[in-house]
Amino acid sequence: MPYVMKHSITGTLLASVQRNGYKLAYYGIMNWEEPPTVEQMAEALAEAGVEPGDPAGKIEDWESLSLNEHEMKMANVKLRNDPRRVVYYRNGILAAKDA
């Protein structure tokens, strides 16, 4: 099962520009095979452009969340490869909106 980072206050899932197996850039949810360590989480926030001074920049406000494969795919579908969109997970429901 993939693990993602969820902002505990807003439910936002961490997304950034990534590269697929063909080295093509896409905007998607960051994920790991195992729960991310604190170091991996800090690196992921930096890679996503979240600064420590930002409202969502405190590492302690983020937690790992296990999603099934279908939920992971749906989160990426909801992003529409658009960095202006945000996906969040609240009460077991995935939803998206424009940032």
mmCIF file as gemmi writes it, N, C-alpha and C atoms, coordinates in Angstrom:
data_model
loop_
_atom_site.group_PDB
_atom_site.id
_atom_site.type_symbol
_atom_site.label_atom_id
_atom_site.label_alt_id
_atom_site.label_comp_id
_atom_site.label_asym_id
_atom_site.label_entity_id
_atom_site.label_seq_id
_atom_site.pdbx_PDB_ins_code
_atom_site.Cartn_x
_atom_site.Cartn_y
_atom_site.Cartn_z
_atom_site.occupancy
_atom_site.B_iso_or_equiv
_atom_site.pdbx_formal_charge
_atom_site.auth_seq_id
_atom_site.auth_asym_id
_atom_site.pdbx_PDB_model_num
ATOM 1 N N . MET Axp A 1 ? 0.837 -1.184 0 1 0 ? 1 A 1
ATOM 2 C CA . MET Axp A 1 ? 0 0 0 1 0 ? 1 A 1
ATOM 3 C C . MET Axp A 1 ? 0.879 1.243 0 1 0 ? 1 A 1
ATOM 4 N N . PRO Axp A 2 ? 0.516 2.222 -0.798 1 0 ? 2 A 1
ATOM 5 C CA . PRO Axp A 2 ? 1.308 3.457 -0.784 1 0 ? 2 A 1
ATOM 6 C C . PRO Axp A 2 ? 1.003 4.31 0.449 1 0 ? 2 A 1
ATOM 7 N N . TYR Axp A 3 ? 2.008 5.032 0.877 1 0 ? 3 A 1
ATOM 8 C CA . TYR Axp A 3 ? 1.871 5.975 1.972 1 0 ? 3 A 1
ATOM 9 C C . TYR Axp A 3 ? 2.071 7.372 1.405 1 0 ? 3 A 1
ATOM 10 N N . VAL Axp A 4 ? 1.276 8.317 1.906 1 0 ? 4 A 1
ATOM 11 C CA . VAL Axp A 4 ? 1.373 9.697 1.478 1 0 ? 4 A 1
ATOM 12 C C . VAL Axp A 4 ? 1.52 10.57 2.718 1 0 ? 4 A 1
ATOM 13 N N . MET Axp A 5 ? 1.783 11.839 2.496 1 0 ? 5 A 1
ATOM 14 C CA . MET Axp A 5 ? 1.841 12.793 3.598 1 0 ? 5 A 1
ATOM 15 C C . MET Axp A 5 ? 0.556 13.604 3.612 1 0 ? 5 A 1
ATOM 16 N N . LYS Axp A 6 ? -0.069 13.679 4.788 1 0 ? 6 A 1
ATOM 17 C CA . LYS Axp A 6 ? -1.312 14.436 4.954 1 0 ? 6 A 1
ATOM 18 C C . LYS Axp A 6 ? -1.099 15.52 6 1 0 ? 6 A 1
ATOM 19 N N . HIS Axp A 7 ? -1.498 16.743 5.664 1 0 ? 7 A 1
ATOM 20 C CA . HIS Axp A 7 ? -1.44 17.836 6.631 1 0 ? 7 A 1
ATOM 21 C C . HIS Axp A 7 ? -2.56 17.593 7.634 1 0 ? 7 A 1
ATOM 22 N N . SER Axp A 8 ? -2.208 17.41 8.889 1 0 ? 8 A 1
ATOM 23 C CA . SER Axp A 8 ? -3.188 16.986 9.895 1 0 ? 8 A 1
ATOM 24 C C . SER Axp A 8 ? -4.275 18.021 10.146 1 0 ? 8 A 1
ATOM 25 N N . ILE Axp A 9 ? -4.017 19.287 9.898 1 0 ? 9 A 1
ATOM 26 C CA . ILE Axp A 9 ? -4.998 20.335 10.161 1 0 ? 9 A 1
ATOM 27 C C . ILE Axp A 9 ? -5.996 20.469 9.005 1 0 ? 9 A 1
ATOM 28 N N . THR Axp A 10 ? -5.486 20.476 7.768 1 0 ? 10 A 1
ATOM 29 C CA . THR Axp A 10 ? -6.346 20.712 6.606 1 0 ? 10 A 1
ATOM 30 C C . THR Axp A 10 ? -6.736 19.448 5.859 1 0 ? 10 A 1
ATOM 31 N N . GLY Axp A 11 ? -5.978 18.383 6.041 1 0 ? 11 A 1
ATOM 32 C CA . GLY Axp A 11 ? -6.222 17.147 5.302 1 0 ? 11 A 1
ATOM 33 C C . GLY Axp A 11 ? -5.575 17.134 3.929 1 0 ? 11 A 1
ATOM 34 N N . THR Axp A 12 ? -4.855 18.197 3.574 1 0 ? 12 A 1
ATOM 35 C CA . THR Axp A 12 ? -4.203 18.296 2.271 1 0 ? 12 A 1
ATOM 36 C C . THR Axp A 12 ? -3.144 17.216 2.103 1 0 ? 12 A 1
ATOM 37 N N . LEU Axp A 13 ? -3.129 16.573 0.941 1 0 ? 13 A 1
ATOM 38 C CA . LEU Axp A 13 ? -2.1 15.59 0.62 1 0 ? 13 A 1
ATOM 39 C C . LEU Axp A 13 ? -0.974 16.305 -0.122 1 0 ? 13 A 1
ATOM 40 N N . LEU Axp A 14 ? 0.256 15.977 0.229 1 0 ? 14 A 1
ATOM 41 C CA . LEU Axp A 14 ? 1.413 16.644 -0.363 1 0 ? 14 A 1
ATOM 42 C C . LEU Axp A 14 ? 1.615 16.202 -1.807 1 0 ? 14 A 1
ATOM 43 N N . ALA Axp A 15 ? 1.716 17.173 -2.696 1 0 ? 15 A 1
ATOM 44 C CA . ALA Axp A 15 ? 1.929 16.91 -4.117 1 0 ? 15 A 1
ATOM 45 C C . ALA Axp A 15 ? 3.055 17.798 -4.622 1 0 ? 15 A 1
ATOM 46 N N . SER Axp A 16 ? 3.71 17.351 -5.682 1 0 ? 16 A 1
ATOM 47 C CA . SER Axp A 16 ? 4.763 18.145 -6.31 1 0 ? 16 A 1
ATOM 48 C C . SER Axp A 16 ? 5.004 17.633 -7.726 1 0 ? 16 A 1
ATOM 49 N N . VAL Axp A 17 ? 5.848 18.346 -8.449 1 0 ? 17 A 1
ATOM 50 C CA . VAL Axp A 17 ? 6.248 17.892 -9.776 1 0 ? 17 A 1
ATOM 51 C C . VAL Axp A 17 ? 7.208 16.726 -9.585 1 0 ? 17 A 1
ATOM 52 N N . GLN Axp A 18 ? 6.941 15.642 -10.299 1 0 ? 18 A 1
ATOM 53 C CA . GLN Axp A 18 ? 7.753 14.433 -10.206 1 0 ? 18 A 1
ATOM 54 C C . GLN Axp A 18 ? 8.096 13.943 -11.609 1 0 ? 18 A 1
ATOM 55 N N . ARG Axp A 19 ? 8.861 12.885 -11.69 1 0 ? 19 A 1
ATOM 56 C CA . ARG Axp A 19 ? 9.222 12.283 -12.976 1 0 ? 19 A 1
ATOM 57 C C . ARG Axp A 19 ? 8.748 10.835 -12.991 1 0 ? 19 A 1
ATOM 58 N N . ASN Axp A 20 ? 8.133 10.432 -14.099 1 0 ? 20 A 1
ATOM 59 C CA . ASN Axp A 20 ? 7.696 9.045 -14.217 1 0 ? 20 A 1
ATOM 60 C C . ASN Axp A 20 ? 8.842 8.192 -14.751 1 0 ? 20 A 1
ATOM 61 N N . GLY Axp A 21 ? 8.593 6.935 -15.02 1 0 ? 21 A 1
ATOM 62 C CA . GLY Axp A 21 ? 9.624 6.017 -15.507 1 0 ? 21 A 1
ATOM 63 C C . GLY Axp A 21 ? 10.238 6.423 -16.837 1 0 ? 21 A 1
ATOM 64 N N . TYR Axp A 22 ? 9.522 7.236 -17.597 1 0 ? 22 A 1
ATOM 65 C CA . TYR Axp A 22 ? 10.021 7.713 -18.892 1 0 ? 22 A 1
ATOM 66 C C . TYR Axp A 22 ? 10.688 9.083 -18.782 1 0 ? 22 A 1
ATOM 67 N N . LYS Axp A 23 ? 10.904 9.543 -17.543 1 0 ? 23 A 1
ATOM 68 C CA . LYS Axp A 23 ? 11.537 10.83 -17.252 1 0 ? 23 A 1
ATOM 69 C C . LYS Axp A 23 ? 10.666 12.024 -17.659 1 0 ? 23 A 1
ATOM 70 N N . LEU Axp A 24 ? 9.36 11.795 -17.806 1 0 ? 24 A 1
ATOM 71 C CA . LEU Axp A 24 ? 8.436 12.875 -18.125 1 0 ? 24 A 1
ATOM 72 C C . LEU Axp A 24 ? 7.905 13.488 -16.835 1 0 ? 24 A 1
ATOM 73 N N . ALA Axp A 25 ? 7.83 14.808 -16.801 1 0 ? 25 A 1
ATOM 74 C CA . ALA Axp A 25 ? 7.359 15.505 -15.608 1 0 ? 25 A 1
ATOM 75 C C . ALA Axp A 25 ? 5.842 15.426 -15.506 1 0 ? 25 A 1
ATOM 76 N N . TYR Axp A 26 ? 5.365 15.257 -14.3 1 0 ? 26 A 1
ATOM 77 C CA . TYR Axp A 26 ? 3.929 15.304 -14.016 1 0 ? 26 A 1
ATOM 78 C C . TYR Axp A 26 ? 3.737 15.829 -12.598 1 0 ? 26 A 1
ATOM 79 N N . TYR Axp A 27 ? 2.561 16.371 -12.337 1 0 ? 27 A 1
ATOM 80 C CA . TYR Axp A 27 ? 2.228 16.86 -11.005 1 0 ? 27 A 1
ATOM 81 C C . TYR Axp A 27 ? 1.372 15.808 -10.311 1 0 ? 27 A 1
ATOM 82 N N . GLY Axp A 28 ? 1.865 15.278 -9.199 1 0 ? 28 A 1
ATOM 83 C CA . GLY Axp A 28 ? 1.151 14.202 -8.53 1 0 ? 28 A 1
ATOM 84 C C . GLY Axp A 28 ? 1.44 14.129 -7.042 1 0 ? 28 A 1
ATOM 85 N N . ILE Axp A 29 ? 0.692 13.263 -6.395 1 0 ? 29 A 1
ATOM 86 C CA . ILE Axp A 29 ? 0.838 13.04 -4.955 1 0 ? 29 A 1
ATOM 87 C C . ILE Axp A 29 ? 2.157 12.319 -4.692 1 0 ? 29 A 1
ATOM 88 N N . MET Axp A 30 ? 2.925 12.813 -3.749 1 0 ? 30 A 1
ATOM 89 C CA . MET Axp A 30 ? 4.173 12.154 -3.363 1 0 ? 30 A 1
ATOM 90 C C . MET Axp A 30 ? 3.813 10.916 -2.55 1 0 ? 30 A 1
ATOM 91 N N . ASN Axp A 31 ? 4.497 9.801 -2.821 1 0 ? 31 A 1
ATOM 92 C CA . ASN Axp A 31 ? 4.169 8.567 -2.103 1 0 ? 31 A 1
ATOM 93 C C . ASN Axp A 31 ? 5.397 7.707 -1.881 1 0 ? 31 A 1
ATOM 94 N N . TRP Axp A 32 ? 5.274 6.821 -0.899 1 0 ? 32 A 1
ATOM 95 C CA . TRP Axp A 32 ? 6.332 5.921 -0.494 1 0 ? 32 A 1
ATOM 96 C C . TRP Axp A 32 ? 5.755 4.529 -0.296 1 0 ? 32 A 1
ATOM 97 N N . GLU Axp A 33 ? 6.593 3.519 -0.378 1 0 ? 33 A 1
ATOM 98 C CA . GLU Axp A 33 ? 6.173 2.138 -0.136 1 0 ? 33 A 1
ATOM 99 C C . GLU Axp A 33 ? 6.048 1.84 1.359 1 0 ? 33 A 1
ATOM 100 N N . GLU Axp A 34 ? 6.813 2.54 2.162 1 0 ? 34 A 1
ATOM 101 C CA . GLU Axp A 34 ? 6.795 2.414 3.621 1 0 ? 34 A 1
ATOM 102 C C . GLU Axp A 34 ? 6.448 3.785 4.187 1 0 ? 34 A 1
ATOM 103 N N . PRO Axp A 35 ? 5.981 3.857 5.432 1 0 ? 35 A 1
ATOM 104 C CA . PRO Axp A 35 ? 5.721 5.187 6.005 1 0 ? 35 A 1
ATOM 105 C C . PRO Axp A 35 ? 6.994 6.038 5.944 1 0 ? 35 A 1
ATOM 106 N N . PRO Axp A 36 ? 6.892 7.287 5.473 1 0 ? 36 A 1
ATOM 107 C CA . PRO Axp A 36 ? 8.089 8.115 5.362 1 0 ? 36 A 1
ATOM 108 C C . PRO Axp A 36 ? 8.657 8.465 6.732 1 0 ? 36 A 1
ATOM 109 N N . THR Axp A 37 ? 9.978 8.524 6.778 1 0 ? 37 A 1
ATOM 110 C CA . THR Axp A 37 ? 10.658 8.942 8.005 1 0 ? 37 A 1
ATOM 111 C C . THR Axp A 37 ? 10.551 10.462 8.122 1 0 ? 37 A 1
ATOM 112 N N . VAL Axp A 38 ? 10.912 10.989 9.27 1 0 ? 38 A 1
ATOM 113 C CA . VAL Axp A 38 ? 10.9 12.441 9.475 1 0 ? 38 A 1
ATOM 114 C C . VAL Axp A 38 ? 11.832 13.107 8.465 1 0 ? 38 A 1
ATOM 115 N N . GLU Axp A 39 ? 12.98 12.493 8.203 1 0 ? 39 A 1
ATOM 116 C CA . GLU Axp A 39 ? 13.919 13.058 7.224 1 0 ? 39 A 1
ATOM 117 C C . GLU Axp A 39 ? 13.314 13.074 5.826 1 0 ? 39 A 1
ATOM 118 N N . GLN Axp A 40 ? 12.657 11.984 5.433 1 0 ? 40 A 1
ATOM 119 C CA . GLN Axp A 40 ? 12.006 11.927 4.122 1 0 ? 40 A 1
ATOM 120 C C . GLN Axp A 40 ? 10.886 12.951 4.029 1 0 ? 40 A 1
ATOM 121 N N . MET Axp A 41 ? 10.164 13.139 5.118 1 0 ? 41 A 1
ATOM 122 C CA . MET Axp A 41 ? 9.086 14.124 5.124 1 0 ? 41 A 1
ATOM 123 C C . MET Axp A 41 ? 9.638 15.536 4.97 1 0 ? 41 A 1
ATOM 124 N N . ALA Axp A 42 ? 10.728 15.838 5.656 1 0 ? 42 A 1
ATOM 125 C CA . ALA Axp A 42 ? 11.341 17.165 5.545 1 0 ? 42 A 1
ATOM 126 C C . ALA Axp A 42 ? 11.84 17.4 4.121 1 0 ? 42 A 1
ATOM 127 N N . GLU Axp A 43 ? 12.468 16.388 3.528 1 0 ? 43 A 1
ATOM 128 C CA . GLU Axp A 43 ? 12.942 16.495 2.148 1 0 ? 43 A 1
ATOM 129 C C . GLU Axp A 43 ? 11.774 16.692 1.189 1 0 ? 43 A 1
ATOM 130 N N . ALA Axp A 44 ? 10.683 15.974 1.41 1 0 ? 44 A 1
ATOM 131 C CA . ALA Axp A 44 ? 9.511 16.077 0.54 1 0 ? 44 A 1
ATOM 132 C C . ALA Axp A 44 ? 8.892 17.469 0.623 1 0 ? 44 A 1
ATOM 133 N N . LEU Axp A 45 ? 8.803 18.029 1.821 1 0 ? 45 A 1
ATOM 134 C CA . LEU Axp A 45 ? 8.266 19.384 1.966 1 0 ? 45 A 1
ATOM 135 C C . LEU Axp A 45 ? 9.137 20.386 1.214 1 0 ? 45 A 1
ATOM 136 N N . ALA Axp A 46 ? 10.452 20.243 1.35 1 0 ? 46 A 1
ATOM 137 C CA . ALA Axp A 46 ? 11.367 21.139 0.646 1 0 ? 46 A 1
ATOM 138 C C . ALA Axp A 46 ? 11.225 20.979 -0.868 1 0 ? 46 A 1
ATOM 139 N N . GLU Axp A 47 ? 11.139 19.744 -1.334 1 0 ? 47 A 1
ATOM 140 C CA . GLU Axp A 47 ? 10.981 19.474 -2.761 1 0 ? 47 A 1
ATOM 141 C C . GLU Axp A 47 ? 9.676 20.056 -3.302 1 0 ? 47 A 1
ATOM 142 N N . ALA Axp A 48 ? 8.631 20.051 -2.476 1 0 ? 48 A 1
ATOM 143 C CA . ALA Axp A 48 ? 7.331 20.59 -2.885 1 0 ? 48 A 1
ATOM 144 C C . ALA Axp A 48 ? 7.283 22.112 -2.745 1 0 ? 48 A 1
ATOM 145 N N . GLY Axp A 49 ? 8.349 22.705 -2.228 1 0 ? 49 A 1
ATOM 146 C CA . GLY Axp A 49 ? 8.403 24.159 -2.094 1 0 ? 49 A 1
ATOM 147 C C . GLY Axp A 49 ? 7.717 24.704 -0.857 1 0 ? 49 A 1
ATOM 148 N N . VAL Axp A 50 ? 7.495 23.841 0.137 1 0 ? 50 A 1
ATOM 149 C CA . VAL Axp A 50 ? 6.88 24.284 1.394 1 0 ? 50 A 1
ATOM 150 C C . VAL Axp A 50 ? 8.011 24.706 2.331 1 0 ? 50 A 1
ATOM 151 N N . GLU Axp A 51 ? 8.049 25.993 2.636 1 0 ? 51 A 1
ATOM 152 C CA . GLU Axp A 51 ? 9.094 26.55 3.495 1 0 ? 51 A 1
ATOM 153 C C . GLU Axp A 51 ? 8.714 26.404 4.967 1 0 ? 51 A 1
ATOM 154 N N . PRO Axp A 52 ? 9.71 26.309 5.87 1 0 ? 52 A 1
ATOM 155 C CA . PRO Axp A 52 ? 9.393 26.182 7.299 1 0 ? 52 A 1
ATOM 156 C C . PRO Axp A 52 ? 8.531 27.321 7.832 1 0 ? 52 A 1
ATOM 157 N N . GLY Axp A 53 ? 8.62 28.505 7.26 1 0 ? 53 A 1
ATOM 158 C CA . GLY Axp A 53 ? 7.827 29.642 7.718 1 0 ? 53 A 1
ATOM 159 C C . GLY Axp A 53 ? 6.418 29.688 7.153 1 0 ? 53 A 1
ATOM 160 N N . ASP Axp A 54 ? 6.113 28.82 6.196 1 0 ? 54 A 1
ATOM 161 C CA . ASP Axp A 54 ? 4.778 28.769 5.601 1 0 ? 54 A 1
ATOM 162 C C . ASP Axp A 54 ? 3.768 28.236 6.618 1 0 ? 54 A 1
ATOM 163 N N . PRO Axp A 55 ? 2.466 28.555 6.427 1 0 ? 55 A 1
ATOM 164 C CA . PRO Axp A 55 ? 1.46 28.016 7.353 1 0 ? 55 A 1
ATOM 165 C C . PRO Axp A 55 ? 1.49 26.486 7.458 1 0 ? 55 A 1
ATOM 166 N N . ALA Axp A 56 ? 1.841 25.799 6.38 1 0 ? 56 A 1
ATOM 167 C CA . ALA Axp A 56 ? 1.902 24.329 6.396 1 0 ? 56 A 1
ATOM 168 C C . ALA Axp A 56 ? 3.339 23.832 6.514 1 0 ? 56 A 1
ATOM 169 N N . GLY Axp A 57 ? 4.246 24.692 6.934 1 0 ? 57 A 1
ATOM 170 C CA . GLY Axp A 57 ? 5.657 24.348 6.943 1 0 ? 57 A 1
ATOM 171 C C . GLY Axp A 57 ? 6.181 23.617 8.164 1 0 ? 57 A 1
ATOM 172 N N . LYS Axp A 58 ? 5.351 23.419 9.173 1 0 ? 58 A 1
ATOM 173 C CA . LYS Axp A 58 ? 5.807 22.725 10.377 1 0 ? 58 A 1
ATOM 174 C C . LYS Axp A 58 ? 5.733 21.222 10.156 1 0 ? 58 A 1
ATOM 175 N N . ILE Axp A 59 ? 6.854 20.552 10.274 1 0 ? 59 A 1
ATOM 176 C CA . ILE Axp A 59 ? 6.922 19.109 10.033 1 0 ? 59 A 1
ATOM 177 C C . ILE Axp A 59 ? 5.99 18.349 10.993 1 0 ? 59 A 1
ATOM 178 N N . GLU Axp A 60 ? 5.811 18.864 12.195 1 0 ? 60 A 1
ATOM 179 C CA . GLU Axp A 60 ? 4.962 18.164 13.161 1 0 ? 60 A 1
ATOM 180 C C . GLU Axp A 60 ? 3.473 18.223 12.788 1 0 ? 60 A 1
ATOM 181 N N . ASP Axp A 61 ? 3.106 19.083 11.843 1 0 ? 61 A 1
ATOM 182 C CA . ASP Axp A 61 ? 1.712 19.16 11.387 1 0 ? 61 A 1
ATOM 183 C C . ASP Axp A 61 ? 1.409 18.159 10.267 1 0 ? 61 A 1
ATOM 184 N N . TRP Axp A 62 ? 2.403 17.382 9.859 1 0 ? 62 A 1
ATOM 185 C CA . TRP Axp A 62 ? 2.225 16.396 8.784 1 0 ? 62 A 1
ATOM 186 C C . TRP Axp A 62 ? 2.289 14.992 9.364 1 0 ? 62 A 1
ATOM 187 N N . GLU Axp A 63 ? 1.519 14.089 8.774 1 0 ? 63 A 1
ATOM 188 C CA . GLU Axp A 63 ? 1.509 12.694 9.2 1 0 ? 63 A 1
ATOM 189 C C . GLU Axp A 63 ? 1.456 11.8 7.972 1 0 ? 63 A 1
ATOM 190 N N . SER Axp A 64 ? 1.884 10.561 8.146 1 0 ? 64 A 1
ATOM 191 C CA . SER Axp A 64 ? 1.78 9.626 7.017 1 0 ? 64 A 1
ATOM 192 C C . SER Axp A 64 ? 0.389 9.004 7.033 1 0 ? 64 A 1
ATOM 193 N N . LEU Axp A 65 ? -0.095 8.692 5.841 1 0 ? 65 A 1
ATOM 194 C CA . LEU Axp A 65 ? -1.422 8.114 5.669 1 0 ? 65 A 1
ATOM 195 C C . LEU Axp A 65 ? -1.314 7.004 4.639 1 0 ? 65 A 1
ATOM 196 N N . SER Axp A 66 ? -1.872 5.856 4.952 1 0 ? 66 A 1
ATOM 197 C CA . SER Axp A 66 ? -1.869 4.734 4.023 1 0 ? 66 A 1
ATOM 198 C C . SER Axp A 66 ? -3.119 4.808 3.146 1 0 ? 66 A 1
ATOM 199 N N . LEU Axp A 67 ? -2.914 4.779 1.839 1 0 ? 67 A 1
ATOM 200 C CA . LEU Axp A 67 ? -4.016 4.742 0.884 1 0 ? 67 A 1
ATOM 201 C C . LEU Axp A 67 ? -3.952 3.435 0.124 1 0 ? 67 A 1
ATOM 202 N N . ASN Axp A 68 ? -5.087 2.959 -0.357 1 0 ? 68 A 1
ATOM 203 C CA . ASN Axp A 68 ? -5.016 1.802 -1.233 1 0 ? 68 A 1
ATOM 204 C C . ASN Axp A 68 ? -4.685 2.291 -2.646 1 0 ? 68 A 1
ATOM 205 N N . GLU Axp A 69 ? -4.386 1.366 -3.54 1 0 ? 69 A 1
ATOM 206 C CA . GLU Axp A 69 ? -3.964 1.743 -4.902 1 0 ? 69 A 1
ATOM 207 C C . GLU Axp A 69 ? -5.027 2.579 -5.612 1 0 ? 69 A 1
ATOM 208 N N . HIS Axp A 70 ? -6.296 2.215 -5.449 1 0 ? 70 A 1
ATOM 209 C CA . HIS Axp A 70 ? -7.368 2.956 -6.104 1 0 ? 70 A 1
ATOM 210 C C . HIS Axp A 70 ? -7.435 4.401 -5.594 1 0 ? 70 A 1
ATOM 211 N N . GLU Axp A 71 ? -7.33 4.576 -4.279 1 0 ? 71 A 1
ATOM 212 C CA . GLU Axp A 71 ? -7.359 5.928 -3.707 1 0 ? 71 A 1
ATOM 213 C C . GLU Axp A 71 ? -6.184 6.755 -4.208 1 0 ? 71 A 1
ATOM 214 N N . MET Axp A 72 ? -5.015 6.112 -4.313 1 0 ? 72 A 1
ATOM 215 C CA . MET Axp A 72 ? -3.827 6.819 -4.8 1 0 ? 72 A 1
ATOM 216 C C . MET Axp A 72 ? -4.048 7.287 -6.237 1 0 ? 72 A 1
ATOM 217 N N . LYS Axp A 73 ? -4.552 6.406 -7.074 1 0 ? 73 A 1
ATOM 218 C CA . LYS Axp A 73 ? -4.808 6.778 -8.468 1 0 ? 73 A 1
ATOM 219 C C . LYS Axp A 73 ? -5.856 7.882 -8.549 1 0 ? 73 A 1
ATOM 220 N N . MET Axp A 74 ? -6.901 7.782 -7.751 1 0 ? 74 A 1
ATOM 221 C CA . MET Axp A 74 ? -7.947 8.799 -7.771 1 0 ? 74 A 1
ATOM 222 C C . MET Axp A 74 ? -7.428 10.164 -7.304 1 0 ? 74 A 1
ATOM 223 N N . ALA Axp A 75 ? -6.532 10.162 -6.329 1 0 ? 75 A 1
ATOM 224 C CA . ALA Axp A 75 ? -5.94 11.429 -5.876 1 0 ? 75 A 1
ATOM 225 C C . ALA Axp A 75 ? -5.2 12.097 -7.021 1 0 ? 75 A 1
ATOM 226 N N . ASN Axp A 76 ? -4.441 11.316 -7.788 1 0 ? 76 A 1
ATOM 227 C CA . ASN Axp A 76 ? -3.719 11.886 -8.919 1 0 ? 76 A 1
ATOM 228 C C . ASN Axp A 76 ? -4.669 12.32 -10.034 1 0 ? 76 A 1
ATOM 229 N N . VAL Axp A 77 ? -5.738 11.572 -10.257 1 0 ? 77 A 1
ATOM 230 C CA . VAL Axp A 77 ? -6.735 11.969 -11.258 1 0 ? 77 A 1
ATOM 231 C C . VAL Axp A 77 ? -7.351 13.31 -10.852 1 0 ? 77 A 1
ATOM 232 N N . LYS Axp A 78 ? -7.658 13.469 -9.58 1 0 ? 78 A 1
ATOM 233 C CA . LYS Axp A 78 ? -8.281 14.696 -9.103 1 0 ? 78 A 1
ATOM 234 C C . LYS Axp A 78 ? -7.351 15.899 -9.231 1 0 ? 78 A 1
ATOM 235 N N . LEU Axp A 79 ? -6.04 15.665 -9.206 1 0 ? 79 A 1
ATOM 236 C CA . LEU Axp A 79 ? -5.095 16.764 -9.399 1 0 ? 79 A 1
ATOM 237 C C . LEU Axp A 79 ? -5.076 17.264 -10.843 1 0 ? 79 A 1
ATOM 238 N N . ARG Axp A 80 ? -5.418 16.37 -11.772 1 0 ? 80 A 1
ATOM 239 C CA . ARG Axp A 80 ? -5.458 16.716 -13.202 1 0 ? 80 A 1
ATOM 240 C C . ARG Axp A 80 ? -4.124 17.24 -13.731 1 0 ? 80 A 1
ATOM 241 N N . ASN Axp A 81 ? -3.028 16.816 -13.113 1 0 ? 81 A 1
ATOM 242 C CA . ASN Axp A 81 ? -1.688 17.252 -13.535 1 0 ? 81 A 1
ATOM 243 C C . ASN Axp A 81 ? -1.576 18.778 -13.485 1 0 ? 81 A 1
ATOM 244 N N . ASP Axp A 82 ? -2.283 19.405 -12.559 1 0 ? 82 A 1
ATOM 245 C CA . ASP Axp A 82 ? -2.373 20.863 -12.459 1 0 ? 82 A 1
ATOM 246 C C . ASP Axp A 82 ? -1.897 21.323 -11.085 1 0 ? 82 A 1
ATOM 247 N N . PRO Axp A 83 ? -0.772 22.026 -11.016 1 0 ? 83 A 1
ATOM 248 C CA . PRO Axp A 83 ? -0.258 22.472 -9.716 1 0 ? 83 A 1
ATOM 249 C C . PRO Axp A 83 ? -1.153 23.492 -9.004 1 0 ? 83 A 1
ATOM 250 N N . ARG Axp A 84 ? -2.166 23.987 -9.678 1 0 ? 84 A 1
ATOM 251 C CA . ARG Axp A 84 ? -3.093 24.922 -9.038 1 0 ? 84 A 1
ATOM 252 C C . ARG Axp A 84 ? -4.172 24.183 -8.248 1 0 ? 84 A 1
ATOM 253 N N . ARG Axp A 85 ? -4.199 22.853 -8.343 1 0 ? 85 A 1
ATOM 254 C CA . ARG Axp A 85 ? -5.208 22.059 -7.642 1 0 ? 85 A 1
ATOM 255 C C . ARG Axp A 85 ? -4.626 21.445 -6.37 1 0 ? 85 A 1
ATOM 256 N N . VAL Axp A 86 ? -5.499 21.22 -5.415 1 0 ? 86 A 1
ATOM 257 C CA . VAL Axp A 86 ? -5.129 20.64 -4.126 1 0 ? 86 A 1
ATOM 258 C C . VAL Axp A 86 ? -6.07 19.466 -3.865 1 0 ? 86 A 1
ATOM 259 N N . VAL Axp A 87 ? -5.499 18.344 -3.43 1 0 ? 87 A 1
ATOM 260 C CA . VAL Axp A 87 ? -6.311 17.191 -3.039 1 0 ? 87 A 1
ATOM 261 C C . VAL Axp A 87 ? -6.216 17.067 -1.527 1 0 ? 87 A 1
ATOM 262 N N . TYR Axp A 88 ? -7.357 16.812 -0.922 1 0 ? 88 A 1
ATOM 263 C CA . TYR Axp A 88 ? -7.362 16.609 0.517 1 0 ? 88 A 1
ATOM 264 C C . TYR Axp A 88 ? -8.169 15.367 0.869 1 0 ? 88 A 1
ATOM 265 N N . TYR Axp A 89 ? -7.863 14.817 2.047 1 0 ? 89 A 1
ATOM 266 C CA . TYR Axp A 89 ? -8.48 13.59 2.541 1 0 ? 89 A 1
ATOM 267 C C . TYR Axp A 89 ? -9.08 13.909 3.901 1 0 ? 89 A 1
ATOM 268 N N . ARG Axp A 90 ? -10.417 13.925 3.945 1 0 ? 90 A 1
ATOM 269 C CA . ARG Axp A 90 ? -11.11 14.218 5.205 1 0 ? 90 A 1
ATOM 270 C C . ARG Axp A 90 ? -12.234 13.213 5.414 1 0 ? 90 A 1
ATOM 271 N N . ASN Axp A 91 ? -12.3 12.658 6.607 1 0 ? 91 A 1
ATOM 272 C CA . ASN Axp A 91 ? -13.361 11.703 6.967 1 0 ? 91 A 1
ATOM 273 C C . ASN Axp A 91 ? -13.462 10.556 5.964 1 0 ? 91 A 1
ATOM 274 N N . GLY Axp A 92 ? -12.318 10.095 5.462 1 0 ? 92 A 1
ATOM 275 C CA . GLY Axp A 92 ? -12.3 8.959 4.544 1 0 ? 92 A 1
ATOM 276 C C . GLY Axp A 92 ? -12.682 9.302 3.117 1 0 ? 92 A 1
ATOM 277 N N . ILE Axp A 93 ? -12.793 10.592 2.794 1 0 ? 93 A 1
ATOM 278 C CA . ILE Axp A 93 ? -13.199 11.009 1.458 1 0 ? 93 A 1
ATOM 279 C C . ILE Axp A 93 ? -12.113 11.851 0.802 1 0 ? 93 A 1
ATOM 280 N N . LEU Axp A 94 ? -11.788 11.533 -0.445 1 0 ? 94 A 1
ATOM 281 C CA . LEU Axp A 94 ? -10.858 12.324 -1.243 1 0 ? 94 A 1
ATOM 282 C C . LEU Axp A 94 ? -11.644 13.38 -1.996 1 0 ? 94 A 1
ATOM 283 N N . ALA Axp A 95 ? -11.17 14.604 -1.973 1 0 ? 95 A 1
ATOM 284 C CA . ALA Axp A 95 ? -11.796 15.685 -2.72 1 0 ? 95 A 1
ATOM 285 C C . ALA Axp A 95 ? -10.695 16.613 -3.219 1 0 ? 95 A 1
ATOM 286 N N . ALA Axp A 96 ? -11.033 17.452 -4.172 1 0 ? 96 A 1
ATOM 287 C CA . ALA Axp A 96 ? -10.047 18.378 -4.736 1 0 ? 96 A 1
ATOM 288 C C . ALA Axp A 96 ? -10.702 19.716 -4.983 1 0 ? 96 A 1
ATOM 289 N N . LYS Axp A 97 ? -9.85 20.73 -5.034 1 0 ? 97 A 1
ATOM 290 C CA . LYS Axp A 97 ? -10.309 22.075 -5.367 1 0 ? 97 A 1
ATOM 291 C C . LYS Axp A 97 ? -9.143 22.843 -5.949 1 0 ? 97 A 1
ATOM 292 N N . ASP Axp A 98 ? -9.441 23.959 -6.585 1 0 ? 98 A 1
ATOM 293 C CA . ASP Axp A 98 ? -8.396 24.847 -7.061 1 0 ? 98 A 1
ATOM 294 C C . ASP Axp A 98 ? -7.835 25.59 -5.865 1 0 ? 98 A 1
ATOM 295 N N . ALA Axp A 99 ? -6.528 25.73 -5.845 1 0 ? 99 A 1
ATOM 296 C CA . ALA Axp A 99 ? -5.857 26.388 -4.706 1 0 ? 99 A 1
ATOM 297 C C . ALA Axp A 99 ? -6.153 27.866 -4.661 1 0 ? 99 A 1
